[in-house]
Amino acid sequence: MDPIADFGSRRADALTKWNDRGRIDPANRRDRWENPAGWEPDGVAGEAESMVDDTADRRDVLAESSDVLPAVDRAAGPITEPRGVEPPPAPAWKVNAAAKSGIEDAAARVAQEARARARARVVGSRAAGAAPPGYAGRSDDELGLVAVDHPSSDRGRTVIRRLATTGQFTGLVADGGAGKTQLTLRVVAQLSLGRDLSPVFRTPKAARVLLVSGEDSRRLSVLPRLRSMGAELTRIVCSTASVRSTLESGEVVERPVRLDDLAYWGEVVGRARPDLVVIDPIANYMPGGASSNSSDDVTDAIAPFLSLMKRHDCALIGVLHMNKAKGGDHRSLAGLVRGSTAWVALARRVFLMSLRRDEPGRGVLVHAKGNAGPRLPALGYHFEPIDPGLAIPDPNAYTAEEREVVEWLSNLVLDGEVDRADAEAVVAGEGEGPKGRPARAALDAAAWLAAELAARPGREAAYRDLLAAAGAAGILGAAVGSRPDGRPEYASPNPLYRARDAVARLGGEWAGAEVRCRGRAPAYWTLVLPAYPQASSPHESTAGAEGPQVREEAAEEPSTSPSASGS
């Protein structure tokens, strides 16, 4: 008889006998483990003798395993015990019984037997050809087993180079009014025509698009803009993400659809046959009760939807909003995305866009995350008025009020490359760059301020004098007029204040320095240097270094300050 089949049969007989005697009944065993003191019908010694007798058949089976297991391993492959499942601790009654029977190291022996039982169960199951229900008979492809070098391995199709790939999610993040919808419509229009979006984003060929817009009117915003850009409308399909039904009373009811309704999206995508799906904004379609701030909720909603996109060979672009509070301590530019970090984790690419404060009508587009290569250069963009003649080919199709609304529309146009450091500062917020660092302009101004104060007696100067010096150095920009006393007037002193705050973040010779202010009308700014070199511990003395008292005295009692003499 085949040793593997014989072993499985003997194992089944032994386990059946054990079960008949109540040794492995779950309820009976649980009662013994949880309440060992209350379960002693025959006493501990009697239980020990019963245990030895009852396990005779089981031990015979385990003894044979030393000869049978190699054959089983060769036939069924390597045996692995379930991860995270440890044998239960030996119950006290069993340890005591084993000890009274003269068994040495009872706890270790019981644990060893438990592991042997688990191994025997696995081996017996494989020997009998058993498999978990629902998986037996399935092919490798159905179980997700694919050779890494298989020709049909996971390989997305490029829809727009460096921007959209089938089966992947690209996040487009922006402030309100920064032009994110206009950028998506520019992407849709250029893709429908098979034209490159820019020298960075190239389109291999014309493709179909499914546009899901939850904020802009299709008639008064989406359609006129697409027409004015010359889009091929036959390749663009819009979805309201809703199901309309008519009741018996004749009333029409419209039910909104969320991302978790995969049956709906599968039907819509199957009919539209798009290469790219654009959802603006994607957070509006989160399932009911789910929060866009919860990582679990976002993952549960987006991951199955991405699997649907992959099955239909579609790319996904989702529009997201940016945090309203900028300039904080963000670990990266991607930390500016509003909501859960799962949005960024699930996206293969993330782009951030923001308007320039100093140049109205212009903005920047920054590549914040990319898994397929290095960061792309930052791009600028501007807005151009829409051409009413192209947007409304038939004036009679719109009322006078609608035509007036359309004529006020604008289109976004991408410009060439811009300085990335400057673009990151714009996206992160005025005066702040990525990872909580000041923008480059603020760092340069901070270095100037530290050097200016260090050169003055007592490392202190009146705010009025510093303002004049900052204006002369170009820190405040161009003068916008003159004061009555003849001093130049600047648009804002904020650059000087940002420089003051950024001194604490300087490195090099100014590492650890800060600027403190005291007094009012006149106010004085003082450069305070660190009491210890940055490489030393503040708890250790440093030879030749001034102590904290000396530094504080220099900051609080500058000998050259006009206030010291009462002026």
C-alpha positions, 0 to 999 in steps of 0.5 A, spaced: 500 500 500 502 506 498 505 509 504 502 516 504 495 514 503 496 509 509 499 514 513 493 519 512 488 513 513 492 511 520 492 518 522 484 519 521 483 513 525 487 515 531 484 522 530 477 519 530 479 515 536 481 521 540 475 525 538 470 520 541 474 520 547 473 528 548 480 529 547 480 534 542 473 536 542 473 544 542 468 545 547 471 540 552 478 542 551 476 550 552 473 548 558 479 544 561 484 549 559 480 555 562 478 552 568 483 546 570 481 546 577 474 545 576 475 539 571 478 533 575 473 527 574 478 522 576 483 526 579 490 528 576 493 522 577 488 518 573 487 523 568 495 522 567 494 514 566 488 515 561 492 520 557 498 515 556 493 510 554 489 514 549 495 517 546 498 510 544 495 510 537 497 517 536 504 516 538 505 510 533 502 514 528 507 520 529 513 515 530 511 512 523 512 520 520 519 520 521 519 515 515 513 517 511 514 525 511 520 525 506 515 521 501 510 526 503 514 532 502 517 530 495 509 529 493 506 535 496 512 540 496 514 543 502 510 544 508 509 550 512 506 551 518 501 557 518 504 564 520 502 567 526 499 561 529 502 558 535 501 552 539 496 553 545 500 553 552 500 547 555 494 547 560 496 546 568 492 540 569 496 536 563 503 539 565 501 536 572 499 529 570 505 529 566 510 530 571 506 525 576 507 520 571 515 521 571 516 525 564 521 530 564 521 537 562 513 536 561 512 543 558 517 542 553 514 535 551 507 537 551 509 543 546 513 539 542 507 534 541 502 540 539 507 542 534 507 535 531 500 534 531 499 540 527 505 538 522 501 531 522 494 535 520 498 538 514 501 532 512 495 528 512 491 533 509 496 533 503 496 526 503 489 525 502 489 531 497 485 535 501 485 543 499 481 549 502 474 550 499 474 554 493 481 554 491 482 546 489 482 546 481 483 553 480 489 555 475 495 558 477 492 564 473 486 564 477 490 564 484 495 570 481 501 566 480 505 568 474 512 567 473 516 574 473 519 573 466 512 571 463 510 575 457 503 576 460 506 579 466 503 586 469 505 591 464 501 597 463 500 601 457 502 608 456 496 613 455 500 619 456 507 619 457 509 620 464 502 622 466 497 616 465 498 609 465 493 603 464 491 600 471 495 606 475 492 612 479 495 619 478 493 624 483 492 632 481 492 636 487 491 643 487 488 649 491 481 652 489 481 656 483 488 654 481 485 651 474 485 644 476 479 642 472 482 647 466 488 642 466 484 636 466 480 638 460 486 640 457 489 633 458 482 630 455 482 635 449 489 633 447 488 626 448 482 626 444 486 629 438 492 625 439 497 631 440 502 632 446 500 636 452 507 638 452 514 636 451 514 632 457 507 629 457 507 626 450 501 622 447 502 616 443 496 616 439 489 619 440 484 615 445 477 615 448 476 619 455 470 618 460 470 624 464 466 624 471 465 631 473 462 633 479 463 640 480 462 644 473 456 644 469 457 640 462 453 645 458 456 652 461 463 649 462 466 643 460 463 643 453 464 650 451 472 649 453 473 643 450 470 646 443 474 652 444 480 647 444 478 643 438 477 637 442 474 631 438 468 630 442 466 623 439 472 620 443 469 624 449 464 621 454 461 624 460 458 621 466 453 624 471 455 618 476 448 617 478 442 612 476 435 615 474 429 611 475 422 612 474 417 610 479 410 608 477 407 615 479 411 617 474 416 621 478 423 621 476 428 619 481 436 620 481 440 616 485 448 618 486 453 612 485 459 611 489 466 608 488 464 602 491 458 600 486 463 596 482 457 593 478 455 600 475 462 602 474 464 596 470 457 597 466 459 604 464 466 603 463 464 597 458 460 601 454 464 607 454 470 603 452 475 609 455 483 609 455 483 614 460 478 615 466 478 622 469 474 623 476 474 631 478 474 631 484 475 623 486 473 624 494 466 626 492 465 619 490 467 616 496 462 611 499 457 613 504 459 613 511 467 613 509 471 618 510 477 621 505 481 622 512 481 615 513 486 611 510 482 604 511 476 608 508 480 610 502 484 604 501 477 600 501 474 604 496 480 606 491 484 599 491 478 595 488 476 601 483 483 600 481 483 593 480 476 594 475 480 600 471 486 594 470 481 589 468 478 594 463 485 597 461 484 604 463 488 609 466 485 613 472 486 621 473 483 623 480 483 630 482 484 632 489 484 638 493 490 641 497 490 643 505 488 650 506 493 651 511 500 651 508 507 652 510 507 647 516 512 642 517 510 637 511 515 631 510 514 632 503 510 636 498 506 630 497 504 631 505 500 637 502 494 633 499 488 634 503 485 628 507 489 621 508 496 619 506 493 613 503 491 618 497 498 619 495 500 612 497 495 609 492 497 614 487 503 612 482 504 619 480 502 626 484 502 633 481 501 639 485 499 646 482 498 653 485 497 660 483 503 665 484 502 670 488 506 675 485 504 674 478 496 674 477 494 669 472 500 664 472 501 658 476 506 652 477 505 645 476 510 640 480 511 633 480 511 631 487 511 623 487 513 618 481 514 611 482 517 610 475 523 615 475 526 621 477 522 627 478 520 631 472 521 638 471 516 643 474 512 647 469 509 654 469 502 655 466 497 661 464 490 663 463 487 665 456 480 668 455 476 663 451 474 664 444 466 665 444 466 663 436 469 656 438 466 655 444 459 657 442 458 655 434 451 656 434 449 662 438 441 660 438 443 654 442 444 658 448 440 664 452 443 671 452 445 669 460 448 663 458 453 666 453 455 671 458 457 666 462 461 662 457 464 668 454 467 669 461 471 662 461 478 661 460 483 656 458 489 653 461 495 653 457 502 650 459 508 654 459 515 651 459 520 649 464 521 653 471 525 653 477 523 647 481 526 650 487 521 656 486 516 652 484 516 648 490 516 654 494 510 657 491 506 650 492 508 649 499 505 656 501 508 663 501 515 663 505 515 656 506 518 650 502 518 643 502 519 639 509 518 645 513 524 649 510 523 656 508 523 658 501 530 659 498 528 667 497 527 667 505 533 663 506 537 668 502 534 674 506 535 670 513 543 669 511 543 677 509 539 679 516 544 674 520 550 677 517 547 684 518 546 683 525 553 680 526 556 686 523 553 691 528 555 693 535 552 688 540 549 684 534 543 688 535 539 694 531 533 698 531 527 695 526 527 701 523 534 701 521 534 694 519 528 696 514 532 701 511 538 696 510 533 691 507 530 695 502 537 698 500 539 690 499 533 689 495 530 684 500 523 688 500 523 689 492 522 695 489 519 701 492 512 703 491 513 711 494 516 715 499 514 717 506 513 724 509 520 723 512 523 722 505 524 714 506 522 709 501 515 706 502 515 698 500 509 694 499 510 690 505 515 689 510 513 681 511 520 679 507 524 681 513 519 678 518 520 671 514 527 672 514 527 673 521 523 667 522 528 663 517 534 665 521 533 659 526 533 654 520 540 656 517 546 652 517 553 653 517 556 658 521 549 660 523 547 654 525 543 654 532 542 662 531 536 666 532 533 673 532 529 676 538 525 682 538 524 687 544 521 693 545 516 697 542 517 704 538 523 703 537 523 696 537 530 692 536 532 686 533 538 682 536 542 676 533 543 670 539 548 665 538 548 658 540 551 657 547 554 651 545 557 649 538 552 644 534 556 638 534 557 638 542 552 636 547 549 642 551 550 638 557 557 638 556 562 643 557 566 646 551 573 649 552 573 656 550 565 657 549 561 662 552 556 660 557 549 661 557 549 667 562 554 671 557 550 670 551 543 672 555 547 678 557 549 680 551 542 679 548 538 683 554 543 689 555 547 691 549 551 697 550 550 700 544 543 700 544 540 707 544 534 705 549 540 704 554 541 711 554 534 713 555 533 716 548 
